[in-house]
Amino acid sequence: MMYIPAMPHRSTSLFAGDRERAVTTALAELTWCNPFEPRRIELERVALGERFIAHDAVWHERGEASSSPNLDALESAAGELSELLGRRLGERGGCPAEEARLYRDLVLYLQFNRHEPEFKALAIAAEEEGRTRSTFRGWGELQRQLGLCLAPLTGRHAALAREVDAAHLVACFFQVRRAFHLIFRFILGGSAVTARLRAEVWHSIFGHDMRRYHRALHAAIGDITTLITGPSGTGKEVVARAVALSRYLPFNPASATFEGVAERLFVPLNLSALSPTLIESELFGHKRGAFTGAVADRTGWLESCPLHGTVFLDEIGEVSPEIQVKLLRVIESRSFERLGDNQPRRFAGKLVAATNRDLDREMQRGGFRQDLYYRLCGDLIRTPSLRARLDSDAGELHHLVVFLARRAVGAEEAPALAREVEAWVERELGADYPWPGNVRELDQCVRNILLRREYRPPAAAPEAADPARRLADDVAAGRLDLGELTARYAALVYRREGGWTAAGRRLGADRRTVKRWVEEAG
């Protein structure tokens, strides 16, 4: 008798048609996407079809709500679809592995949205009060719902269900909602440039692949140092706070609480304001008698920083070569000693550094160590100048002035003060004023007009109102090296041409090179 091998098992598709598959795929991808990138809008559109409500792709405080108007419809669609697909999966006993994975991710999206109001409340409490409520009250219900929804994943799909650790999932859910809240609240503005900055900060927190973050990166991302560069006054510390306070906090299922919420999770140190000895003492601590005035042992911030905390080193470009060597060791080995002591101690937290200096130029001059720079820049964020933001969206000035006015005089008086400030700026400074002090200068402009009905920039600022003239003056005076000349001329051409590609044609360079030059010019 001829042996006929058995045909391999062919699973029946879980989906009734292409539309059902497309909606499930879109909802599953919404679970893992960067909410500050335009792709989120397209995923919403695919998932909802004719029910999609068009809205601004940039989430910012100009809008009435801090979230998409489509969220209720998306949750409803996810609920209906997960119930339908779960029933089919249970009846058929299997489906192709990729479809089972889509079903599982759909379930995760649904559970996040069902419990999102409580995660949002926890996030707001963490930001406004420096803590969260003691318990996540929805823990028991989330476990129950998750178990019911994942129950159809049996047999050869059971591993997909086992991969879902409910406690880890809650920790990630809380982190995602906290990160969205902090980025939304801390980084102001509605321009495309500001939107890109929000997306960059999200990548700094989670990486570009959220699935990888959920699987493994959450446990290791604290070892990656973040370097924030940009002109003075552009909000580098604000970005550092968003990164630091959005870190992963493990969830304890026994107590239904999050670890680390009662600890000081963000320690900012302005290194340019401290002498070298004080920098070492603040960072590393010291032993009694290590130097004059050291009358007792002192624990430094590196030692006291908790596992989920962050030490922010502002103006890292100002520190001496000797301290640079010590910081390099901290980053490489996570160890250090107190001043006057030889006992090794461990740094458990994360380092975030910032500078407004051109570190490339500092390395060429020998003022900054190359090995330290390459340890710092594993994660690099550049904060844009206010002028770049205004060039991207002229309405950005109005939004920022309203926010700053609200902070100065409250919501009721803010509109009148904002109108006064905008009228004065238009009349006295003009639309092309470069704002050399960036948002920090704009804040002082608002306060000056509030108190004195006028704002007078520093004496050098009016010259800066004409970038071409200032560039010509600096060239004539021989104040620029070749790198500065290239960067500033590229910035001038970019502003006049209105885009990277057009500027590249004018300069004879590709758009990426032009973008790098302009960013170097600040």
KOLDREN-429698 format. One line per 10 residues: number of its first residue (from 1); their letters; for each residue x, y, z of C-alpha. Coordinates in nm, 3 decimals. Each point is the difference from the previous one (the first is absolute). Example, Ala and Ser with C-alpha at 12.3 -4.5 7.8 and 13.67 -1.06 7.14 Angstrom:
<sites>
1> AS> 1.230,-0.450,0.780 ~ 0.137,0.344,-0.066 .
</sites>
This chain:
<sites>
1> MMYIPAMPHR> 0.000,0.000,0.000 ~ 0.131,0.342,-0.093 ~ 0.058,0.228,0.300 ~ -0.170,0.338,-0.037 ~ 0.125,0.256,0.256 ~ -0.266,0.193,0.190 ~ -0.067,0.351,-0.121 ~ 0.119,0.271,0.240 ~ -0.278,0.164,0.205 ~ -0.131,0.315,-0.167 .
11> STSLFAGDRE> -0.168,0.236,0.244 ~ -0.308,0.184,-0.117 ~ 0.040,0.377,-0.005 ~ -0.142,0.179,0.301 ~ -0.125,0.287,-0.216 ~ -0.317,0.015,-0.209 ~ 0.159,0.233,-0.254 ~ 0.273,0.250,-0.080 ~ -0.176,0.286,0.179 ~ -0.019,-0.192,0.328 .
21> RAVTTALAEL> 0.369,-0.090,-0.026 ~ 0.096,0.362,-0.077 ~ -0.196,0.138,0.298 ~ 0.152,-0.257,0.238 ~ 0.350,0.072,-0.129 ~ -0.048,0.376,0.043 ~ -0.130,-0.036,0.357 ~ 0.280,-0.241,0.088 ~ 0.260,0.244,-0.137 ~ -0.152,0.286,0.204 .
31> TWCNPFEPRR> 0.106,-0.199,0.306 ~ 0.366,0.042,-0.091 ~ 0.030,0.321,-0.203 ~ 0.150,0.336,0.098 ~ -0.308,0.217,0.070 ~ 0.183,0.319,-0.104 ~ 0.075,-0.122,-0.353 ~ -0.237,0.055,-0.297 ~ -0.033,-0.376,-0.054 ~ -0.239,-0.010,0.297 .
41> IELERVALGE> -0.253,0.204,-0.200 ~ 0.013,-0.241,-0.294 ~ -0.050,-0.298,0.230 ~ -0.306,0.167,0.154 ~ -0.136,0.073,-0.347 ~ 0.040,-0.363,-0.113 ~ -0.155,-0.134,0.320 ~ -0.310,0.222,-0.012 ~ -0.063,0.057,-0.369 ~ -0.297,0.235,-0.043 .
51> RFIAHDAVWH> -0.026,0.051,0.377 ~ 0.346,0.163,0.013 ~ -0.004,0.360,0.126 ~ 0.271,0.210,-0.163 ~ 0.210,0.196,0.250 ~ 0.336,0.165,0.046 ~ 0.279,-0.255,-0.026 ~ 0.196,0.197,0.264 ~ -0.124,-0.051,0.356 ~ 0.062,0.318,0.197 .
61> ERGEASSSPN> -0.166,0.234,0.248 ~ -0.159,0.213,-0.271 ~ -0.273,-0.261,-0.029 ~ -0.286,-0.055,0.242 ~ 0.103,-0.354,0.088 ~ 0.327,-0.176,0.053 ~ -0.095,-0.298,-0.213 ~ -0.152,-0.102,-0.332 ~ -0.378,0.053,-0.051 ~ -0.004,-0.353,-0.144 .
71> LDALESAAGE> 0.093,-0.184,0.321 ~ -0.355,-0.097,0.103 ~ -0.077,-0.132,-0.347 ~ 0.331,-0.188,-0.009 ~ -0.069,-0.162,0.337 ~ -0.348,-0.098,-0.115 ~ 0.137,-0.150,-0.322 ~ 0.270,-0.189,0.191 ~ -0.258,-0.138,0.246 ~ -0.237,-0.123,-0.271 .
81> LSELLGRRLG> 0.279,-0.148,-0.210 ~ 0.177,-0.176,0.289 ~ -0.329,-0.161,0.107 ~ -0.075,-0.117,-0.355 ~ 0.352,-0.132,-0.069 ~ 0.029,-0.162,0.342 ~ -0.322,-0.193,-0.060 ~ 0.119,-0.114,-0.344 ~ 0.337,-0.102,0.138 ~ -0.164,-0.204,0.273 .
91> ERGGCPAEEA> -0.231,-0.173,-0.246 ~ 0.270,-0.082,-0.256 ~ 0.276,-0.086,0.246 ~ 0.270,0.171,-0.201 ~ 0.104,0.241,-0.274 ~ 0.328,0.107,-0.166 ~ 0.258,0.107,0.260 ~ 0.021,0.358,-0.129 ~ -0.377,0.042,0.032 ~ 0.011,-0.132,0.357 .
101> RLYRDLVLYL> 0.267,0.256,0.077 ~ -0.216,0.277,-0.147 ~ -0.289,-0.115,0.218 ~ 0.217,0.012,0.311 ~ 0.125,0.353,-0.077 ~ -0.360,0.107,-0.061 ~ -0.084,-0.126,0.350 ~ 0.288,0.201,0.147 ~ -0.118,0.315,-0.177 ~ -0.352,-0.054,0.135 .
111> QFNRHEPEFK> 0.117,-0.051,0.360 ~ 0.216,0.313,-0.007 ~ -0.292,0.212,-0.121 ~ -0.247,-0.146,0.247 ~ 0.227,0.090,0.291 ~ 0.147,0.318,-0.152 ~ -0.203,0.241,0.223 ~ 0.157,-0.141,0.315 ~ 0.350,-0.006,-0.152 ~ -0.054,0.363,-0.101 .
121> ALAIAAEEEG> -0.103,0.095,0.354 ~ 0.308,-0.177,0.137 ~ 0.221,0.183,-0.252 ~ -0.142,0.342,0.090 ~ 0.043,-0.069,0.371 ~ 0.360,-0.111,-0.059 ~ 0.081,0.322,-0.191 ~ -0.190,0.250,0.215 ~ 0.057,-0.149,0.345 ~ 0.324,-0.190,-0.055 .
131> RTRSTFRGWG> -0.170,-0.328,0.086 ~ -0.281,-0.230,-0.108 ~ -0.296,-0.143,0.185 ~ 0.107,-0.296,0.210 ~ -0.182,-0.258,-0.211 ~ -0.107,-0.074,-0.355 ~ -0.364,-0.074,0.077 ~ -0.072,-0.166,-0.331 ~ 0.256,-0.277,0.050 ~ -0.247,-0.278,0.080 .
141> ELQRQLGLCL> -0.236,0.094,-0.283 ~ 0.286,0.025,-0.251 ~ 0.119,-0.347,0.098 ~ -0.352,-0.138,-0.043 ~ -0.060,0.164,-0.339 ~ 0.344,-0.095,-0.128 ~ -0.054,-0.364,0.100 ~ -0.337,-0.015,-0.176 ~ 0.128,0.160,-0.320 ~ 0.315,-0.214,-0.021 .
151> APLTGRHAAL> -0.178,-0.326,0.086 ~ -0.066,-0.088,-0.370 ~ 0.379,-0.008,-0.055 ~ 0.041,-0.369,0.082 ~ 0.192,-0.290,-0.149 ~ 0.273,0.113,-0.236 ~ -0.085,0.366,0.071 ~ 0.026,-0.036,0.379 ~ 0.355,0.139,0.000 ~ -0.133,0.335,-0.124 .
161> AREVDAAHLV> -0.223,0.024,0.306 ~ 0.278,-0.109,0.236 ~ 0.221,0.280,-0.134 ~ -0.241,0.254,0.155 ~ 0.118,0.071,0.354 ~ -0.290,0.198,0.146 ~ 0.209,0.185,0.261 ~ 0.260,0.101,-0.260 ~ -0.282,0.104,-0.233 ~ -0.144,0.232,0.267 .
171> ACFFQVRRAF> 0.344,0.154,0.056 ~ 0.032,0.066,-0.374 ~ -0.355,0.138,-0.023 ~ 0.070,0.244,0.283 ~ 0.332,0.101,-0.155 ~ -0.158,0.064,-0.341 ~ -0.274,0.219,0.150 ~ 0.248,0.182,0.224 ~ 0.238,0.065,-0.291 ~ -0.280,0.135,-0.218 .
181> HLIFRFILGG> -0.119,0.230,0.278 ~ 0.346,0.135,0.078 ~ 0.106,0.054,-0.362 ~ -0.331,0.168,-0.075 ~ 0.019,0.227,0.307 ~ 0.372,0.084,-0.001 ~ 0.072,0.058,-0.370 ~ -0.211,0.295,-0.114 ~ -0.104,0.095,-0.350 ~ -0.187,-0.125,-0.304 .
191> SAVTARLRAE> 0.258,0.037,-0.279 ~ 0.137,-0.290,-0.202 ~ 0.343,0.065,0.152 ~ -0.143,-0.036,0.352 ~ -0.192,-0.311,-0.103 ~ 0.324,-0.160,-0.118 ~ 0.160,0.083,0.335 ~ -0.285,-0.176,0.183 ~ 0.044,-0.306,-0.221 ~ 0.377,0.001,0.068 .
201> VWHSIFGHDM> -0.058,0.011,0.376 ~ -0.240,-0.295,-0.029 ~ 0.271,-0.197,-0.184 ~ 0.247,0.094,0.274 ~ -0.233,-0.157,0.257 ~ -0.110,-0.311,-0.191 ~ 0.225,-0.039,-0.304 ~ -0.144,-0.021,-0.350 ~ -0.136,-0.354,0.049 ~ -0.255,-0.017,0.284 .
211> RRYHRALHAA> -0.029,-0.378,-0.032 ~ 0.372,-0.034,0.071 ~ -0.035,0.242,0.290 ~ -0.280,-0.210,0.148 ~ 0.196,-0.323,-0.047 ~ 0.342,0.105,0.129 ~ 0.114,0.361,-0.041 ~ -0.195,0.130,0.301 ~ 0.251,-0.174,0.226 ~ 0.310,0.139,-0.174 .
221> IGDITTLITG> -0.086,0.345,-0.134 ~ 0.112,0.165,0.326 ~ 0.358,-0.095,-0.093 ~ -0.019,0.221,-0.312 ~ 0.102,0.358,0.071 ~ -0.205,0.276,-0.164 ~ 0.172,0.315,-0.132 ~ -0.215,0.307,-0.070 ~ 0.151,0.278,-0.210 ~ -0.139,0.331,-0.119 .
231> PSGTGKEVVA> 0.024,0.375,0.049 ~ -0.044,0.152,0.344 ~ -0.361,0.059,0.096 ~ -0.151,-0.273,-0.220 ~ -0.124,-0.224,0.283 ~ 0.272,-0.262,0.038 ~ -0.081,-0.051,0.369 ~ -0.370,-0.035,-0.082 ~ 0.085,-0.276,-0.248 ~ 0.225,-0.164,0.261 .
241> RAVALSRYLP> -0.288,0.002,0.252 ~ -0.234,-0.162,-0.251 ~ 0.252,-0.278,-0.067 ~ 0.086,-0.052,0.367 ~ -0.352,0.001,0.143 ~ -0.129,-0.235,-0.272 ~ 0.223,-0.292,0.093 ~ -0.130,-0.353,0.054 ~ -0.130,-0.062,0.355 ~ -0.063,-0.369,0.080 .
251> FNPASATFEG> -0.347,-0.093,0.126 ~ -0.038,-0.207,0.316 ~ -0.306,-0.225,-0.046 ~ -0.015,-0.090,0.370 ~ -0.055,0.360,0.109 ~ -0.127,0.134,-0.337 ~ 0.252,0.285,0.024 ~ 0.285,0.132,-0.215 ~ 0.360,0.000,0.122 ~ 0.195,0.323,0.030 .
261> VAERLFVPLN> -0.288,0.248,0.007 ~ 0.089,0.132,0.346 ~ 0.368,0.056,-0.090 ~ 0.172,0.306,-0.142 ~ 0.025,-0.112,-0.361 ~ 0.154,0.311,-0.160 ~ 0.310,0.181,0.131 ~ 0.112,0.299,-0.214 ~ 0.354,0.133,0.045 ~ 0.121,0.313,-0.182 .
271> LSALSPTLIE> 0.370,-0.078,-0.031 ~ 0.095,0.348,-0.126 ~ -0.116,0.148,0.334 ~ 0.233,-0.220,0.210 ~ 0.374,-0.006,0.058 ~ 0.180,-0.325,-0.092 ~ 0.022,-0.104,0.367 ~ -0.370,0.065,0.055 ~ -0.089,-0.191,-0.317 ~ 0.190,-0.304,0.126 .
281> SELFGHKRGA> -0.150,0.030,0.347 ~ -0.355,0.036,-0.136 ~ 0.036,-0.287,-0.244 ~ 0.226,-0.248,0.174 ~ -0.022,0.102,0.366 ~ 0.299,0.037,0.229 ~ 0.161,-0.144,0.310 ~ 0.057,0.209,0.307 ~ 0.327,0.193,-0.035 ~ 0.020,-0.042,-0.377 .
291> FTGAVADRTG> 0.038,0.378,-0.037 ~ -0.027,0.314,0.210 ~ -0.354,0.025,0.129 ~ -0.080,-0.371,-0.037 ~ -0.094,-0.045,0.367 ~ -0.213,-0.313,-0.053 ~ -0.053,-0.278,-0.250 ~ -0.236,0.095,-0.282 ~ -0.202,-0.218,-0.237 ~ 0.005,0.130,-0.358 .
301> WLESCPLHGT> -0.291,0.001,-0.243 ~ 0.138,-0.289,-0.204 ~ -0.002,-0.219,0.308 ~ -0.341,0.110,0.128 ~ -0.170,-0.021,-0.341 ~ -0.252,-0.287,0.007 ~ -0.019,-0.271,-0.265 ~ -0.278,0.178,-0.188 ~ 0.141,0.350,0.052 ~ 0.198,0.234,-0.225 .
311> VFLDEIGEVS> 0.285,0.244,0.062 ~ -0.005,0.291,-0.247 ~ 0.338,0.159,-0.073 ~ -0.073,0.341,-0.151 ~ 0.283,0.180,-0.183 ~ 0.211,-0.316,-0.031 ~ 0.227,0.188,-0.241 ~ 0.127,0.218,0.287 ~ 0.160,-0.270,0.217 ~ 0.375,-0.044,0.039 .
321> PEIQVKLLRV> 0.194,-0.284,-0.166 ~ 0.054,-0.162,0.340 ~ -0.372,-0.025,0.069 ~ -0.059,-0.118,-0.356 ~ 0.223,-0.299,0.072 ~ -0.203,-0.087,0.310 ~ -0.330,0.035,-0.184 ~ 0.132,-0.227,-0.274 ~ 0.065,-0.269,0.258 ~ -0.350,0.038,0.143 .
331> IESRSFERLG> -0.154,-0.051,-0.343 ~ 0.228,-0.293,-0.093 ~ 0.002,-0.192,0.327 ~ -0.281,0.158,0.208 ~ 0.253,0.039,0.283 ~ 0.174,0.292,0.178 ~ 0.158,0.098,0.333 ~ -0.074,0.283,0.236 ~ 0.262,0.276,0.029 ~ 0.265,-0.111,0.247 .
341> DNQPRRFAGK> -0.117,-0.362,-0.005 ~ 0.101,-0.308,-0.200 ~ -0.307,-0.216,0.060 ~ -0.181,-0.061,-0.333 ~ -0.367,0.094,-0.009 ~ -0.265,-0.067,-0.262 ~ -0.221,0.235,-0.199 ~ -0.338,-0.167,-0.055 ~ -0.193,0.269,-0.188 ~ 0.012,0.170,-0.340 .
351> LVAATNRDLD> 0.213,0.295,-0.117 ~ -0.137,0.278,-0.217 ~ 0.236,0.281,-0.107 ~ -0.051,0.327,-0.186 ~ 0.210,0.273,-0.155 ~ -0.039,0.302,-0.225 ~ 0.363,-0.031,-0.108 ~ 0.115,-0.145,-0.330 ~ 0.167,-0.314,0.133 ~ 0.143,-0.084,-0.344 .
361> REMQRGGFRQ> 0.195,0.324,0.011 ~ 0.093,-0.052,0.365 ~ 0.145,-0.342,-0.084 ~ 0.202,0.148,-0.286 ~ 0.141,0.258,0.242 ~ 0.079,-0.265,0.260 ~ -0.247,0.137,0.256 ~ -0.231,-0.302,0.001 ~ 0.096,-0.366,-0.006 ~ -0.105,-0.199,-0.306 .
371> DLYYRLCGDL> -0.047,-0.321,0.197 ~ -0.240,0.177,0.240 ~ -0.195,0.153,-0.289 ~ -0.052,-0.336,-0.165 ~ -0.120,-0.143,0.330 ~ -0.245,0.289,0.041 ~ -0.152,0.006,-0.347 ~ -0.152,-0.349,-0.014 ~ -0.328,0.190,0.017 ~ 0.011,0.353,-0.143 .
381> IRTPSLRARL> -0.280,0.260,0.009 ~ 0.031,0.348,-0.154 ~ -0.233,0.274,0.123 ~ -0.092,0.248,-0.276 ~ 0.040,0.376,0.032 ~ -0.310,0.216,0.036 ~ 0.080,0.157,-0.336 ~ -0.009,-0.343,-0.169 ~ -0.335,-0.074,0.162 ~ -0.147,0.333,-0.115 .
391> DSDAGELHHL> 0.131,-0.057,-0.352 ~ -0.179,-0.337,0.002 ~ -0.331,0.147,0.120 ~ -0.068,0.372,0.046 ~ -0.282,-0.085,0.239 ~ 0.249,-0.146,0.246 ~ 0.070,0.346,0.147 ~ -0.366,0.052,0.088 ~ -0.026,-0.339,0.166 ~ 0.314,0.050,0.208 .
401> VVFLARRAVG> -0.094,0.357,0.101 ~ -0.345,-0.116,0.116 ~ 0.157,-0.278,0.207 ~ 0.260,0.231,0.156 ~ -0.264,0.266,0.069 ~ -0.221,-0.261,0.168 ~ 0.291,-0.102,0.219 ~ 0.069,0.364,0.094 ~ -0.353,0.131,0.072 ~ -0.239,-0.296,-0.014 .
411> AEEAPALARE> -0.250,-0.122,-0.257 ~ -0.248,0.288,0.034 ~ 0.251,0.280,-0.067 ~ 0.217,-0.191,-0.247 ~ -0.183,0.082,-0.328 ~ 0.022,0.378,0.054 ~ 0.367,-0.015,0.099 ~ 0.077,-0.225,-0.298 ~ -0.159,0.247,-0.242 ~ 0.203,0.282,0.154 .
421> VEAWVERELG> 0.325,-0.198,-0.029 ~ -0.061,-0.107,-0.360 ~ -0.088,0.353,-0.108 ~ 0.315,0.138,0.162 ~ 0.223,-0.267,-0.154 ~ -0.146,0.057,-0.347 ~ 0.036,0.377,0.029 ~ 0.342,0.024,0.167 ~ 0.192,-0.318,-0.087 ~ -0.159,-0.120,-0.323 .
431> ADYPWPGNVR> -0.073,-0.347,-0.132 ~ 0.368,-0.073,-0.075 ~ 0.137,0.070,0.347 ~ 0.237,-0.295,0.069 ~ -0.074,-0.050,0.370 ~ 0.361,-0.078,0.093 ~ -0.108,-0.091,0.354 ~ -0.265,-0.238,-0.138 ~ -0.305,-0.089,0.214 ~ 0.175,0.127,0.313 .
441> ELDQCVRNIL> 0.026,0.344,-0.163 ~ -0.363,-0.012,-0.112 ~ -0.103,-0.073,0.360 ~ 0.187,0.309,0.119 ~ -0.155,0.203,-0.281 ~ -0.347,-0.094,0.127 ~ 0.090,0.094,0.357 ~ 0.160,0.330,-0.103 ~ -0.306,0.105,-0.197 ~ -0.223,-0.107,0.288 .
451> LRREYRPPAA> 0.190,0.228,0.242 ~ 0.137,0.283,-0.219 ~ -0.202,-0.017,-0.324 ~ 0.322,-0.053,-0.196 ~ 0.292,-0.240,-0.049 ~ 0.346,0.112,-0.097 ~ 0.227,-0.278,-0.132 ~ 0.373,-0.001,0.076 ~ 0.194,0.257,-0.198 ~ 0.143,-0.263,-0.235 .
461> APEAADPARR> -0.338,-0.145,-0.087 ~ -0.121,0.262,-0.253 ~ 0.303,-0.072,-0.220 ~ -0.101,-0.364,0.005 ~ -0.335,0.091,-0.156 ~ 0.179,-0.009,-0.338 ~ 0.186,-0.333,-0.007 ~ 0.172,0.080,-0.330 ~ 0.142,0.325,0.131 ~ 0.120,-0.160,0.322 .
471> LADDVAAGRL> 0.166,-0.283,-0.196 ~ 0.174,0.253,-0.226 ~ 0.121,0.199,0.302 ~ 0.140,-0.312,0.167 ~ 0.176,-0.106,-0.322 ~ 0.151,0.348,-0.042 ~ 0.123,-0.004,0.359 ~ 0.150,-0.349,-0.038 ~ -0.206,-0.136,0.290 ~ -0.101,-0.329,-0.165 .
481> DLGELTARYA> 0.181,-0.324,-0.062 ~ -0.084,-0.205,-0.312 ~ -0.256,-0.216,0.179 ~ -0.190,0.297,0.141 ~ 0.004,0.177,-0.335 ~ -0.140,-0.303,-0.181 ~ -0.271,-0.063,0.261 ~ -0.122,0.358,0.016 ~ 0.003,0.053,-0.375 ~ -0.195,-0.325,-0.045 .
491> ALVYRREGGW> -0.255,0.122,0.257 ~ -0.036,0.329,-0.189 ~ -0.059,-0.178,-0.332 ~ -0.245,-0.242,0.162 ~ -0.213,0.284,0.137 ~ -0.009,0.173,-0.337 ~ -0.070,-0.313,-0.205 ~ -0.259,-0.135,0.243 ~ 0.098,-0.369,-0.009 ~ 0.285,-0.250,0.031 .
501> TAAGRRLGAD> -0.009,-0.117,-0.362 ~ -0.012,0.351,-0.148 ~ 0.281,0.112,0.229 ~ 0.202,-0.306,-0.102 ~ -0.033,0.090,-0.369 ~ 0.116,0.355,0.076 ~ 0.297,-0.120,0.208 ~ 0.094,-0.299,-0.216 ~ -0.051,-0.249,0.285 ~ -0.256,-0.268,0.085 .
511> RRTVKRWVEE> -0.289,0.087,0.233 ~ 0.136,-0.205,0.293 ~ 0.329,0.188,-0.007 ~ -0.184,0.333,-0.009 ~ -0.218,-0.107,0.294 ~ 0.309,-0.092,0.203 ~ 0.163,0.336,-0.079 ~ -0.313,0.193,0.099 ~ -0.037,-0.192,0.327 ~ 0.364,0.080,0.082 .
521> AG> -0.083,0.368,-0.049 ~ -0.278,-0.026,0.257 .
</sites>
